[in-house]
Amino acid sequence: MTFARLAVSIVSAAVLCTPPAQAAPGAPDRVVSRWIAVTLDEIAAQRVDPPHSSRVLASLSVAMERAVARAKPAASADAAVDGAASTVLASFFREDTGRFHGLAIRAEHASTDSSMGRGFALGRRVGEELVARDASDGAAMAFTGTPPVGPDFWVPTPPAFLPPLLPGWGEVLPWNIGDPVALRPPPPPRPGEPAFEAEVREVYDVSRTLTPEQRAIALFWADGPGTVTPPGHWNAIALDLVQAFRLNTAQAARVFAVLNTAQADAFICIWDAKYAYWSLRPITAIRREIDPSWSPLITTPPFPSYVSGHAGTSGAAATVLSAFFPSKAAQLHAWANEAALSRLYGGIHFPIDNEVGLALGTSVGEAALAAWKR
């Protein structure tokens, strides 16, 4: 069954607003959630691309989780989070260092509270550990390969015809998995094969019969440049969950650390697949084979089609969040399916991109849960 035949309903934020019967112990988190929200604002304002967004969120979240774990019992956990988060974010968004310092300054200058001062200093040290990891994770390495040439392979797409984005991202250091190649899915159908031609026709046919609900789904999950991006979208969902279930600071830090390392690893695995196969986008195939004037509802991003990044990160996110919030598992997985399906409705992915991407992300999410289980 292809995604075009799945019945879905559009996301409603109200679904996650019902708290459990018993709130989590301790005061509800404020500090971890605040830094996640600040980071989402930065991602949107700076127009950060999805892979880099996932990396920022992972580094920030791991720093906050480690800071909370090390702060007990001699130092303030909130101050430790402030120190760690402000240090990590300043390394990614250097032009806003003053803003981050200002948000954390209450801890840094709390000279009358030795616990706060110790916590902030501890957090700074933890943040510096993550900054050092980021400096050697391979994200800045230049791509030295050669894109394949021929009718089977990706080419820059309209309207901007940009070069391929981050073709070496599949070699970035993962957080929870070993070699991303071990999780690489099998190759997709190629032009001329009946399976490929059926995929092309499905994208085209769906695009010509979109219902208002299908258009709304495509646009809701679009998460293009200037937004919080797909990994940020799932962080926004997680923020609602953390608030609804009144998680304390340590619990919130753990949720975001597992969620965001899973999403970061998902993008590494997805990019490994994209640039292993260099598969062309629907707009290229449809204009060549069916309709030279066709355009998708959503602008096609500048990288190969197989597998879908949004489907992959959604599979990872739903898998992780379902483990922390089992009463919401059905809704979370329905949203992941909807996010994957939205790329077909948007006209930027073939059904197989979404199906395989979702499965890949689920595997990465399961690996993250196993790695963080202790």
C-alpha positions as CSV (number, residue, x, y, z in Angstrom):
1,M,0.0,0.0,0.0
2,T,1.4,3.4,-0.9
3,F,1.2,6.5,1.1
4,A,-1.3,8.0,-1.4
5,R,-3.9,5.5,-0.1
6,L,-3.4,6.0,3.6
7,A,-6.1,7.8,5.5
8,V,-4.7,10.6,7.7
9,S,-6.0,13.6,9.6
10,I,-4.3,16.9,9.9
11,V,-2.3,17.6,13.0
12,S,-4.1,19.2,15.9
13,A,-1.9,20.6,18.7
14,A,-4.7,20.3,21.1
15,V,-4.3,16.5,21.2
16,L,-1.2,16.8,23.4
17,C,-2.6,19.2,25.9
18,T,-4.0,16.6,28.3
19,P,-1.6,15.9,31.1
20,P,-1.3,12.5,32.7
21,A,-3.1,11.6,35.9
22,Q,0.0,12.1,38.0
23,A,2.6,14.8,37.3
24,A,6.3,14.0,37.3
25,P,8.2,14.6,40.6
26,G,9.9,17.9,41.1
27,A,9.2,21.3,39.8
28,P,8.2,21.5,36.1
29,D,11.1,22.2,33.8
30,R,11.6,25.8,32.6
31,V,15.3,26.1,31.8
32,V,15.8,23.2,29.3
33,S,12.6,24.1,27.4
34,R,13.6,27.8,27.4
35,W,16.9,27.0,25.7
36,I,15.3,24.7,23.1
37,A,12.8,27.5,22.3
38,V,15.7,30.0,22.0
39,T,17.5,27.6,19.6
40,L,14.4,27.1,17.4
41,D,14.2,30.9,17.1
42,E,17.8,31.1,16.0
43,I,17.4,28.3,13.5
44,A,14.5,30.1,11.9
45,A,16.1,33.5,12.0
46,Q,19.4,32.3,10.6
47,R,17.8,30.1,7.9
48,V,19.7,27.0,9.1
49,D,19.3,24.0,6.9
50,P,17.9,20.7,8.3
51,P,21.1,18.7,8.8
52,H,22.8,21.6,10.5
53,S,19.7,22.2,12.6
54,S,19.8,18.6,13.8
55,R,23.4,19.0,14.7
56,V,22.9,22.2,16.7
57,L,19.9,20.7,18.6
58,A,21.8,17.5,19.4
59,S,24.9,19.2,20.7
60,L,22.9,21.6,22.8
61,S,20.7,18.8,24.2
62,V,23.5,16.5,25.1
63,A,25.3,19.4,26.8
64,M,22.2,20.2,28.9
65,E,21.7,16.5,29.8
66,R,25.3,16.1,30.9
67,A,25.2,19.3,32.9
68,V,22.1,18.3,34.8
69,A,23.6,14.8,35.5
70,R,26.9,16.2,36.8
71,A,25.4,19.1,38.8
72,K,23.8,16.9,41.5
73,P,24.0,17.3,44.4
74,A,26.5,20.1,44.9
75,A,25.6,22.5,42.2
76,S,22.5,24.1,40.8
77,A,21.1,22.1,37.8
78,D,19.4,25.1,36.3
79,A,22.6,27.1,36.5
80,A,24.5,24.2,34.9
81,V,22.1,24.1,32.0
82,D,22.5,27.8,31.5
83,G,26.3,27.5,31.4
84,A,26.2,24.6,29.0
85,A,23.6,25.9,26.7
86,S,25.0,29.4,26.4
87,T,28.4,28.0,25.7
88,V,27.2,25.6,22.9
89,L,24.9,28.1,21.3
90,A,27.6,30.8,21.3
91,S,29.8,28.5,19.3
92,F,27.2,28.0,16.6
93,F,25.7,31.5,16.4
94,R,28.7,33.7,17.2
95,E,26.9,36.9,16.2
96,D,24.4,36.3,19.0
97,T,26.9,35.4,21.8
98,G,25.9,38.5,23.8
99,R,22.2,37.4,23.7
100,F,23.0,34.0,25.0
101,H,25.3,35.4,27.7
102,G,22.5,37.8,28.8
103,L,20.0,35.0,29.1
104,A,22.4,33.1,31.3
105,I,23.9,36.0,33.3
106,R,21.7,35.5,36.3
107,A,23.6,32.3,37.1
108,E,27.1,33.6,36.2
109,H,26.8,36.5,38.6
110,A,24.9,34.8,41.4
111,S,27.8,35.4,43.8
112,T,25.6,35.1,46.9
113,D,24.6,31.5,45.9
114,S,27.6,29.2,45.7
115,S,25.5,26.4,44.3
116,M,24.5,28.7,41.3
117,G,28.1,29.8,40.7
118,R,29.4,26.2,40.8
119,G,26.6,25.1,38.5
120,F,27.3,27.7,35.9
121,A,31.0,27.0,35.9
122,L,30.3,23.2,35.6
123,G,27.9,23.9,32.8
124,R,30.5,25.9,30.9
125,R,33.0,23.1,31.1
126,V,30.4,20.6,29.8
127,G,29.5,23.0,27.0
128,E,33.2,23.3,26.1
129,E,33.4,19.5,25.8
130,L,30.6,19.5,23.2
131,V,32.2,22.4,21.4
132,A,35.4,20.4,21.1
133,R,33.4,17.4,19.8
134,D,31.7,19.6,17.2
135,A,35.1,20.9,16.0
136,S,36.2,17.3,15.1
137,D,32.9,15.7,13.9
138,G,33.6,16.1,10.2
139,A,30.7,18.5,9.5
140,A,33.1,21.1,8.1
141,M,34.9,18.7,5.7
142,A,34.8,19.6,2.1
143,F,33.2,17.2,-0.4
144,T,35.9,15.7,-2.7
145,G,33.7,13.3,-4.7
146,T,32.3,13.7,-8.2
147,P,28.6,13.7,-8.8
148,P,27.5,11.0,-11.3
149,V,26.3,12.2,-14.7
150,G,23.5,10.6,-16.8
151,P,19.7,10.4,-17.1
152,D,19.4,8.2,-14.0
153,F,20.9,10.7,-11.6
154,W,20.0,13.9,-9.7
155,V,20.4,17.3,-11.4
156,P,19.8,20.8,-10.0
157,T,16.1,21.5,-9.9
158,P,14.1,24.7,-10.6
159,P,13.5,27.4,-9.8
160,A,16.9,28.1,-8.2
161,F,19.0,25.2,-9.8
162,L,21.2,25.2,-6.7
163,P,24.2,22.8,-6.3
164,P,23.8,19.7,-4.1
165,L,23.5,20.6,-0.4
166,L,26.1,19.0,1.9
167,P,27.0,15.9,-0.2
168,G,29.5,14.8,2.5
169,W,27.1,14.9,5.5
170,G,26.8,11.2,5.5
171,E,30.3,11.0,6.9
172,V,29.6,13.3,10.0
173,L,30.3,11.6,13.3
174,P,27.1,9.9,14.6
175,W,25.9,10.0,18.2
176,N,24.3,6.6,18.8
177,I,25.1,4.4,15.9
178,G,28.2,2.9,14.3
179,D,28.8,3.2,10.5
180,P,25.8,4.7,8.7
181,V,26.5,2.5,5.7
182,A,25.4,-0.5,7.8
183,L,21.9,1.1,7.8
184,R,21.9,2.1,4.2
185,P,18.7,1.0,2.4
186,P,18.8,-0.9,-0.9
187,P,18.8,1.2,-4.1
188,P,15.6,2.8,-5.4
189,P,14.0,1.9,-8.8
190,R,15.8,3.6,-11.7
191,P,14.3,5.4,-14.7
192,G,13.0,2.9,-17.3
193,E,12.1,0.3,-14.7
194,P,8.3,-0.3,-14.3
195,A,8.5,0.4,-10.6
196,F,10.0,3.8,-11.2
197,E,7.5,4.8,-13.9
198,A,4.7,3.9,-11.5
199,E,6.2,6.1,-8.9
200,V,6.5,9.0,-11.3
201,R,2.9,8.6,-12.4
202,E,1.7,8.5,-8.8
203,V,3.3,11.7,-7.9
204,Y,1.9,13.4,-11.0
205,D,-1.6,12.0,-10.5
206,V,-1.7,12.9,-6.8
207,S,-0.6,16.5,-7.6
208,R,-3.5,17.0,-10.0
209,T,-6.2,15.8,-7.6
210,L,-5.1,17.3,-4.2
211,T,-7.9,18.0,-1.8
212,P,-7.9,21.0,0.5
213,E,-6.9,18.7,3.4
214,Q,-4.0,17.2,1.4
215,R,-2.8,20.7,0.5
216,A,-3.0,21.7,4.2
217,I,-1.0,18.7,5.3
218,A,1.7,19.4,2.7
219,L,2.0,23.0,3.8
220,F,1.8,22.3,7.6
221,W,4.8,19.9,7.3
222,A,6.7,21.9,4.7
223,D,9.2,23.3,7.2
224,G,11.3,25.1,4.5
225,P,14.0,27.8,4.7
226,G,13.3,30.4,7.4
227,T,11.3,28.0,9.6
228,V,12.4,25.7,12.5
229,T,13.0,23.0,9.9
230,P,11.8,19.3,10.2
231,P,13.9,18.5,13.3
232,G,12.8,21.7,14.9
233,H,9.2,20.8,14.2
234,W,9.5,17.7,16.3
235,N,11.2,19.7,19.0
236,A,8.2,22.0,19.1
237,I,6.0,18.9,19.5
238,A,8.3,17.7,22.3
239,L,8.1,21.0,24.1
240,D,4.3,20.7,24.2
241,L,4.7,17.2,25.6
242,V,7.2,18.2,28.3
243,Q,4.9,21.0,29.4
244,A,1.7,18.9,29.2
245,F,3.3,16.1,31.3
246,R,5.0,18.6,33.6
247,L,8.4,16.9,33.3
248,N,11.1,18.1,35.6
249,T,14.5,19.5,34.4
250,A,16.3,16.2,34.5
251,Q,13.5,14.4,32.7
252,A,13.2,17.1,30.0
253,A,17.0,17.1,29.5
254,R,16.9,13.4,28.9
255,V,14.0,13.6,26.4
256,F,15.7,16.2,24.3
257,A,19.1,14.5,24.4
258,V,17.7,11.2,23.1
259,L,15.3,12.9,20.6
260,N,17.9,15.2,19.1
261,T,20.8,12.7,18.9
262,A,18.3,10.4,17.1
263,Q,17.3,13.1,14.7
264,A,20.9,14.1,14.1
265,D,21.9,10.4,13.3
266,A,18.8,10.1,11.1
267,F,20.1,13.0,9.0
268,I,23.5,11.5,8.7
269,C,22.0,8.1,7.6
270,I,19.6,9.9,5.2
271,W,22.3,11.9,3.6
272,D,24.5,8.8,3.3
273,A,21.7,7.2,1.3
274,K,20.9,10.4,-0.8
275,Y,24.5,10.7,-2.0
276,A,25.1,6.9,-2.4
277,Y,22.4,6.8,-5.0
278,W,22.0,10.4,-6.3
279,S,18.4,9.7,-7.3
280,L,16.6,12.3,-9.3
281,R,13.6,14.3,-8.0
282,P,10.0,14.0,-9.3
283,I,10.1,17.4,-11.0
284,T,13.0,16.2,-13.2
285,A,11.2,12.9,-14.2
286,I,7.8,14.4,-14.6
287,R,8.9,17.3,-16.8
288,R,11.0,14.9,-18.9
289,E,8.4,12.1,-19.2
290,I,4.9,13.6,-18.8
291,D,4.5,17.4,-18.5
292,P,7.3,19.9,-19.3
293,S,5.4,22.7,-17.5
294,W,4.6,20.8,-14.2
295,S,5.7,22.2,-10.8
296,P,5.2,20.8,-7.3
297,L,3.2,22.4,-4.6
298,I,6.3,22.9,-2.5
299,T,9.7,24.0,-3.9
300,T,12.0,21.1,-4.4
301,P,15.1,21.3,-2.1
302,P,18.6,21.1,-3.6
303,F,19.6,17.5,-2.9
304,P,18.8,14.0,-4.2
305,S,15.4,12.4,-3.6
306,Y,15.9,9.0,-2.0
307,V,15.3,8.9,0.9
308,S,13.1,11.6,2.4
309,G,14.7,13.6,5.1
310,H,11.4,14.6,6.7
311,A,10.1,11.0,6.7
312,G,13.4,9.8,8.2
313,T,13.6,12.4,11.0
314,S,9.9,11.9,11.7
315,G,10.3,8.2,12.1
316,A,13.2,8.7,14.5
317,A,11.4,11.4,16.5
318,A,8.1,9.5,16.8
319,T,10.0,6.3,17.9
320,V,11.8,8.2,20.7
321,L,8.9,10.3,21.9
322,S,6.6,7.3,22.0
323,A,9.0,5.6,24.4
324,F,8.9,8.5,26.7
325,F,5.2,9.2,26.3
326,P,3.6,5.8,25.5
327,S,0.1,7.1,26.0
328,K,0.7,9.4,23.0
329,A,2.4,6.7,20.8
330,A,-0.5,6.2,18.4
331,Q,-0.8,9.9,17.7
332,L,3.0,10.4,17.4
333,H,3.3,7.6,14.8
334,A,0.3,8.9,13.0
335,W,2.0,12.3,12.7
336,A,5.2,10.7,11.5
337,N,3.2,8.9,8.8
338,E,1.5,12.2,7.9
339,A,4.8,14.1,7.7
340,A,6.1,11.5,5.3
341,L,2.9,11.5,3.3
342,S,3.1,15.3,3.1
343,R,6.2,15.1,0.8
344,L,4.1,13.1,-1.7
345,Y,1.4,15.7,-1.5
346,G,3.9,18.5,-1.9
347,G,5.3,16.8,-5.0
348,I,8.9,16.7,-3.9
349,H,9.3,13.0,-3.1
350,F,8.3,9.6,-4.6
351,P,6.3,7.3,-2.4
352,I,9.3,5.0,-2.0
353,D,11.4,7.9,-0.7
354,N,8.9,8.4,2.1
355,E,8.3,4.7,2.9
356,V,11.9,3.8,3.1
357,G,12.9,7.0,4.9
358,L,10.3,6.4,7.6
359,A,11.6,2.9,8.2
360,L,15.2,4.1,8.3
361,G,14.3,6.7,10.8
362,T,12.5,4.2,13.0
363,S,15.6,2.0,13.0
364,V,17.8,5.0,14.0
365,G,15.3,6.0,16.8
366,E,15.4,2.5,18.2
367,A,19.2,2.6,18.2
368,A,19.1,5.9,20.1
369,L,16.8,4.4,22.7
370,A,19.1,1.4,23.1
371,A,22.2,3.7,23.4
372,W,20.7,5.9,26.1
373,K,19.1,3.1,28.1
374,R,20.7,3.0,31.5
